[in-house]
Amino acid sequence: MNGFLGVIALLVLLTLGVPIGVAMGVVGMVGLMLLLGPEPAVIKSGVVLFETITRYELGVLPLFLFMAHLCFAAGASRDFFEAAARMVGHRRGGLAIASVAGCAGFGAISGSSLATAATIGLIGLPEMRKRGYSDALATGSIAAGGTLGSIIPPSGALIVFGILAEQSIGKLFTAAIVPGLSQALFYILTIALLCRWRPSIGPATARAPWSERRAALLRILDLGALILIVLGGIAFGWFTPTEAASVGATGALVLCAWRRKLNRDALREALAQTLRTTGMIYVVIIGALIFAVFMSYTGLAEQVADVMEGLPGGTLMAIILMTLLLLLLGSVLDGLALMLLTTPILLPIVTDLGLSPIWFGIYLVRTMEIGFVHPPIGINLYVIQGIAKDVPLIRIFKGVVPFLAADLLHLSLLIAWPAMALALPGWLHQ
């Protein structure tokens, strides 16, 4: 009962606009005081705070964020989009496909869904609308493609989950490669089918000459090499995620200097944005861990696990119920709030059911991504609407529906075939 009341209190605070990290910390602290007494609660929370800020693996977050901001200053987003546009832009729906490819490429640097959608949206939307693309296809493809920033490593969401769940960030990154690439492929197939059904929504444009294609590909060669070194180093165990983040940040500095984009203003902005975002995420993580300690004392997870284990259908029915719950919450909570609220409750249930925590991390982020484009919140949809202010929100909702169908099919495959996430880390980290 205490755990259930704690969850209700947290949802009330979130509804009132209290920041997620503060809300979880307050609920967790007050709950511990009621269960253990004021002094033990303060001591326990202090231990959580100290252990969190001194964790070595937490250094991976600011380093990857710094790498992302430097790559953004170096023009990575425009280069990825233009390379994809030169290669496939002449086909029906080619610029929408290029937007998804640009989101995948930039997502491998930014690690953020919102940043990916906003950045590629600023570049891709004007190009598609200028060439007569349907507003629904143009906005829907970028809103959906932006979610790739949360799953394609290095992913900020996976880093946060790894810290909360005490799982290997390297294994999580490796496990996300196949789901991330297959998700991008599902979006590309969706665009191809839509344009085959209604060619007018994504008209073909002039084919770029090979000289322009070659030049565009050469411009992303250094960025692609940096991504391959960072992800390949993690996947093959050449270095830890924190070491990989250091390599990535150093490489981004060199890349920025090589492209003659490294100046005092760019460096100051990258450092300021990194510190601002890191501070916010650290507060969120500390609050979530205090809330998780409170949840462990209430026994809510064990009670829910007992109920789920007693349901007909066994593990599959439990996963279906979890999916419905996450999709429901994802329609009213932002992705990070969804992850922080549900991980302390659902992770013990998942382990009791004999499921892999690594698979659960990919599944949770994948479900969280659907919330980014799921009405009524669908925060990516509002980001796109902020860029294309003259496009009605209902039009953007309509445009994302086919991609939501692709998302649900992809999520079903991930549930039915866990090897989709577990095979690669099992092979590389055996």
N, C-alpha and C positions, 0 to 999 in steps of 0.2 A: 504493500500500500504506500509506503514511504517513497519508493522509487517511482510509482505512478504519479504521485502528487508532485514529485520533483520535475518530472517531464512536463506536466501541466503548467507548473510555475515557469519553467523555461520557455514554453510556447507563449505564455502570456507576456513575458518580458520581451520576447522577440516581436510580438505583435505591437507592443508599445514603442518599438524602435530602439531598444537597448542593443548596443553592439554585441554580436554573438559571443566574442571572447569574454566580455564583461559579464554577460548574462549567465554563461555556463560557470564562470568562476564564482559568482555570487550565489547561485543556486547550490553549487557543490559545497561551498564554504558553510552556508547556513544549514544545509542538510547534515554535514559532518558535525556541526556544533550541536544540533538536536540529537544526533545518534551517539556521539562520543563525548560531548562536552566541549566548552570553548577552548581550553588549553590544548587538549590532544588534537583538536581540529586545526588550530593555528600551527602547531608543530608539524602535523602531517602535510598541510598545505605548503609550509616553508620547505620541507624536504622535497616535495614535488617541484617547487619553483627552482631550488638550487640544482637538483638533478637534471632538470630540463635545460637550463641555460648553460650548463657545463658539459652537455653531451657533445662528443666529437662530431657525430654524424649530422648534427644540426647545422654545421658550417656549410653543408652542401647547398642550403637554400639561398643565402645571400650571394654566394659565388655564381650560381646559375642565373640568378636575377641580374647580377652585374654583367654577365656574359650576354644575356638577352638585350639589355639596354644598349650595350655597346654595338651589338649586331644591328639593332634598330637604327642607331645613329649612322652605321655604315651603309644603310640602304638595303638591308636584307629582304624586307617585305616586298618592295617594288621589284627587286631583281628576281625573286622566286616567281612572282606573278608574271612578269614579262617573259621569262624563259618558258613557262608553261603556255602562255598565250601565243608565243611565236611557234611553238611546236604543234598545238592542237586548235588554235583559235579559228582556223579556217573551216573547221567542221561544224555541223549543226550542234549548238550548245557548247561549242568549244571554249568560249570565254567563261562559261559557268564551270566547265571541267577545269579550266586553268585556275579559277578561283579556289576550287577545292584542293587542287595540287599546291597552289600557293599557301593555302591554310595549313596543309600538311607539312610543307617545308618550313614555314615560319613557326608553326607549332612546335617543331623540333628544337627551336631556339627559345621561343618565348615561354613555353610551359603554362600558358594562360589562355583559357577559352575567350574571355572578354577582350584581351589584348589582340588575339588573333582575329576575331570577328571585326573589331573596330579598325584594325590596321589594314587588313585586306579589303574590307568594305570601302574604305576611303579611296583605294586604288581601283578595285574591280567594278564597283557599282557604276561610277560615271562611264567607264568604258563600255559596259554591257548596255546601259540605257542609251548611250550615244549610237550604238549599232542596232537598235530596234528590238532588244530583248524584252520579253515580258517582265513587268515589275515583279510579279510573283516568283518567277524562276530566278531572277537576279538576286532578290533579297533572300529567298528561301535557301538557295545554294550557299550563300555566304554565311547566313545564320547557322545552318547545319554544319558547314565546313569549319566554322569557328570552334565547334566543340572538340575538334581534333587536337586543339592545344592542350586539353586536359588529359588526354590519353597517350599521345605520342611522347616518348621520353626525350629529354628530361622533363618530367611533369611535376609541377608544384603540388597538385592534388595527391599524386602518388608519394611524394616526399612526406607530406603531412600524414597520410595514412600509415606509411612505414614507421613514422615516429610514434603515432598513437598506438599502433598495433604491435610495435616492437618487432617488425619484420625487416628483412634485408631489402634495402632500397635498390641495390644492384639487381636482385632477383625480380623485384617488382618492375623495374625498367625493362629488363629482358622479357618478362612475361607480357608486357604491353606492346611489344613490337608487332607481333602477328595480328592481335585485335585492332591495333591502330591502323595498320596498312589495309587490312580487310575492310575496316569501316570506311576508309577513304574510297576503296574500290566499290563498295555498295553505293556510295553517293554518286560516283561517276556513272555506274550502271543505271541508277535512277534518272540522272540527267539524260543519258542516251535514250532510255525508253520513253521519257516524256517528249523529247524532241523527235523521236521517230513517230510517236502518236500524233503530236501536233507540231509540225516543223516550223510554224510561224512564231512560236514562243522563243526560239533560239536560232535565228537565221545564220546561215554560213556567211563568212566574210572572206576577204581576199587572202590568198595563201602568202605567207611571208617567205621571201627568198632565203635560200640556204645560208647566204652570207649573214643575214640578220639572225637566223636561228643559231648559227655557230657562235656569233658574238654574244648572244643572250646566254647561251650555255656556258661560255667561258667566264661570264661575269659571276656565275654562281659556283664556279669550280672551287674557289677558296672557301666559300661558306660550306659547300658540300663536304669538302675535305675535313673541315673543323668538326662538323656533325658526326662524320664517320669515325674520326679519331676518338671523340668523346664517347659515343655509344658503343663503338667496337671495343674500346678499352674496357668499358664496364662489362659488356656481354662476354668477352673472352677472358676476363679476370686479370687484365694487365695492370689495372689499378682500381682502387676503391671508388665509390661514387664521389666522395669528398675530394680525392685526388683528381678524378675526372673533371669535377667542377673547377678545380684550380687550373688544370690544363686548358679547359674551355675558356675561363676568364682571361688567362694569359694569351691564348690564341686569339681571342676577340680583340684584345688590346693591340696585338701585332697586326691583325687584319684591318682594324680601324686606321692604324698608322699607315699601312700599306696603301689603303684607299684614300689617304690624305683627308680623312674625316675626323682625325683625333686632334681636338683643340681644347682649350681650357673650358669653354662653355659646354661642350659635349661631355667632357669628363665630369664636370661638376654636376650636370643634369643626371648622368648615369649613376653617380654615387648618391645623389639626393633621392632619386627614385628608388634605388636599391635599399637605402636605409629606411625610407618611409614604409615601403612594402614589407620589409623584413620585420620591423618593429610591430606592425599590425599583425602579422602572422604569428610572431612569437607570443603576443598576448592571447591570441586565439588558441594556440597549442597549449599554453599553460592553463588557461581556463578550462579547456576540454579535458585535460588530464586530471584536474581537480574534480571535475564533474564525473569522470570515469571512476575515480576512487570512491566517490559517494555512491555511484551505481553499484559498485562491487559490494559495498556494505549493505545495501538494501536487499540484495538477492533477486532483483527484478529480472535479470537475464536468465537465472536458473528457473524462475517461475514460468517465464515465457517459453523457455526451452522445453519444460515438462509438458506444457500445453501443446506445443508443436509436435513433439514426439508422440503424443497420444492421438494425433489426427490420422485418419485413414489416408493412405497414399505415401506415407513415410517421408523420406528426404525430399522427393520431388514436390510434394504438396507444400512442404515447409518453404522451399525455394520460391514456389509460385506465390505463396502468401507474402513472403518478404518482398518479392518484386512488386506486387500490387501495393504494399504499404509504402515502399520507396517511391514508386511512381505517383502515388497520391500525395505524399509529403513533398515530393519534388515539384508539384504543381503550385505549391504555396510558399516553399522555402527556397532560398538560393542554395547552390550546390555545396558550398563549404559548410553552411549551417546544417544541411542534410547529412553530410558525412560526419560532422562532429557530434550531432545528436544521436545518430544511429549506431556508430561504431562501438561505443561502450556497451550497448545493449545487444546488438546482433552478432558481434564477433565471438563471444562465448558460446552462443547458440550454434554458430557455424562450426566451431571446433568440436562441440559435443556431437554434432551430426557427422563428424568424420570428414568434413570438407577442408580443403586447403585454404589457409589464411591468405596465401598469395593469390589464389584464384578469386577469393572473396574481394580482395583489394581491387582487382581489375573489374570484377562484376559491379562493385559498388561505384567506382568511378564511371563505368559505362552507363549505369542507371542514372547517376548524378548528371551526366552529360545530357540525357534526354530531358531532364528538368530544365536545362538551359534554353530549350526550344519548345517546351511544353506549356501551352496556355493554362492558367491566366498569367502566371509570372513570366516565364520564358525570357529571362533577362537578355539573352542574345538578340531576341526579336526587338526589344526596346532600344538596344544599342544600334541596330540597323535602322530603326525608325528615326533615331536621332541623326543619322547620316543622311537618309533620304526622307526629309521632313514632309515632302509633298505626297509620299506614298501612304495611304491609309493603313492603320495597324491591322485591320481585318484582312487587307490584301497580303500583308506579310504573313499572317497566320495561315492564310490559304496556301501561300507558296511553300510553306514548310511542311505541310501535311504529307506529301509523298516521301519526304526525307524522314519524317517520324515513322512512317510505315517501314522504311528500310532499317531504321534504328531498332524497331521492335523485332524485326526478323533477325537482325544481327545479334541482338541480345538473347533471343531464343536459341540461336546456334551456340552462343557462349555457354548457356546453361546446359544444353543437351550434350555438348562436347567440350568439357573442361580442358581437354588437351590443347585446345585452341590457344589457351593461355599458359598451360603448364609444360607443354612439350619442349619448347625452346629452352627455358631455364633448366629443365631437367636434363637436357642434352649437354648444355654448355657448362653447368655447374655441378655435374655429377662427380 
